Amino acid sequence: MVYNARSMALLLAVFIALVTVLFLTLVEAVSQSALLVAGLISFSASYLLVYVVLEFLVFREINKIHKMLNKVRKKELTQVADQESSGLNPLRNISEEITAFAYLKQKEIDELRKLEEFRKEFVANVSHELKTPIFAAQGFIHTLLDGAMHDKHVREKFLKKAGRSLDGLDMLVQDLLTLSQLETGDIKFKFESFDLGTVCAEVLEQLEGKARKKEIRLKLSEPKHKLMVYADPQRISQVVTNLVGNSVNYTPEGGEVTVSFDEGKKNITTLVTDTGEGIPPEHLSRIFERFYRVDKSRSREKGGTGLGLAIVKHILEGHGTRADVESTVGKGSTFSFKLPRHKD
């Protein structure tokens, strides 16, 4: 809206003229023709005076400010809902525009502060996670260099431990790279039709050795027919691998991890159920965050990089779905996600 000095001046001049005429009617000696002349003179003088004042001293500058604010709104205030104009109160409209702009900028400042806190926390977590395997490998190698290398038994033992530490470091770096590529969109999903049951069976076969070491039974509730879904098979395989691997890590010896399916008309739900420790309710909303660990003092002993569930979250978000979790402390947890059925 462009504020018009003419319309404002016209309204004020009419008001002043009416007041003048009403005042003169109180004087008995004034005739009707004199009232008319006085009203016209009052109207004309008031109109010219008010117009000049508003146009050159007020509205011209107000219109400049309002045009500038409109440009700002088009560029930056798209998230702020348009407010109804205040009509003949241009200063109020400008105040509302400035208030909306200040509100948006404050939101941006708050977001930047959160991002900065998140960045600091992330850097601290990455540094800590990297130092653990590096220091362990350094310790074993320096011990060997200090003379233990001449003992064949000790040499082999320490080299294996150093190798495991470096393998863990490589896994962490790979997970960080994958997560970064998912967040920046560098990883492009390749959607196609595939049998979800076959992918899950292959994942369980790959993790059989890891589960056997802990005497954990991996079980697949095999469907009676193919479960054809439309997604990226490689990334969904990674999701199932991370979920099953996480369940194996947090399930005690002699436990069981089961992969099952729930078929709906439009979607197929994959469920990964374990008989592990369970997750306390206050932690459920945060377990998909990077490096978040329910029990920081014990979780590193169980393996994993602390990024597996975060990768699961981003992959599923790229598929337009999400991971859900239900858990009971002492009984176990169930992670699940939905994928759309393949449309012929």
Stockholm file with secondary structure:
# STOCKHOLM 1.0

chainA/1-344         MVYNARSMALLLAVFIALVTVLFLTLVEAVSQSALLVAGLISFSASYLLVYVVLEFLVFREINKIHKMLNKVRKKELTQVADQESSGLNPLRNISEEITAFAYLKQKEIDELRKLEEFRKEFVANVSHELKTPIFAAQGFIHTLLDGAMHDKHVREKFLKKAGRSLDGLDMLVQDLLTLSQLETGDIKFKFESFDLGTVCAEVLEQLEGKARKKEIRLKLSEPKHKLMVYADPQRISQVVTNLVGNSVNYTPEGGEVTVSFDEGKKNITTLVTDTGEGIPPEHLSRIFERFYRVDKSRSREKGGTGLGLAIVKHILEGHGTRADVESTVGKGSTFSFKLPRHKD
#=GR chainA/1-344 SS CCCCHHHHHHHHHHHHHHHHHHHHTTSTTCCHHHHHHHHHHHHHHHHHHHHHHIIIIIIHHHHHHHHHHHHHHHHHCTTSCCCCCCTTCHHHHHHHHHHHHHHHHHHHHHHHHHHHHHHHHHHHHHHHHHHHHHHHHHHHHHHHHTTGGGSHHHHHHHHHHHHHHHHHHHHHHHHHHHHHHHHHTCSCCCCEEEEHHHHHHHHHHHTHHHHHHTTCEEEECCCSSCCEEEECHHHHHHHHHHHHHHHHHTSCTTCEEEEEEEECSSEEEEEEEECSCCCCGGGTTTTTSTTCCSSTTTGGGGCCCSCHHHHHHHHHHHTTCCEEEEEETTTEEEEEEEEEBCCC
#=GC SS_cons         CCCCHHHHHHHHHHHHHHHHHHHHTTSTTCCHHHHHHHHHHHHHHHHHHHHHHIIIIIIHHHHHHHHHHHHHHHHHCTTSCCCCCCTTCHHHHHHHHHHHHHHHHHHHHHHHHHHHHHHHHHHHHHHHHHHHHHHHHHHHHHHHHTTGGGSHHHHHHHHHHHHHHHHHHHHHHHHHHHHHHHHHTCSCCCCEEEEHHHHHHHHHHHTHHHHHHTTCEEEECCCSSCCEEEECHHHHHHHHHHHHHHHHHTSCTTCEEEEEEEECSSEEEEEEEECSCCCCGGGTTTTTSTTCCSSTTTGGGGCCCSCHHHHHHHHHHHTTCCEEEEEETTTEEEEEEEEEBCCC
//
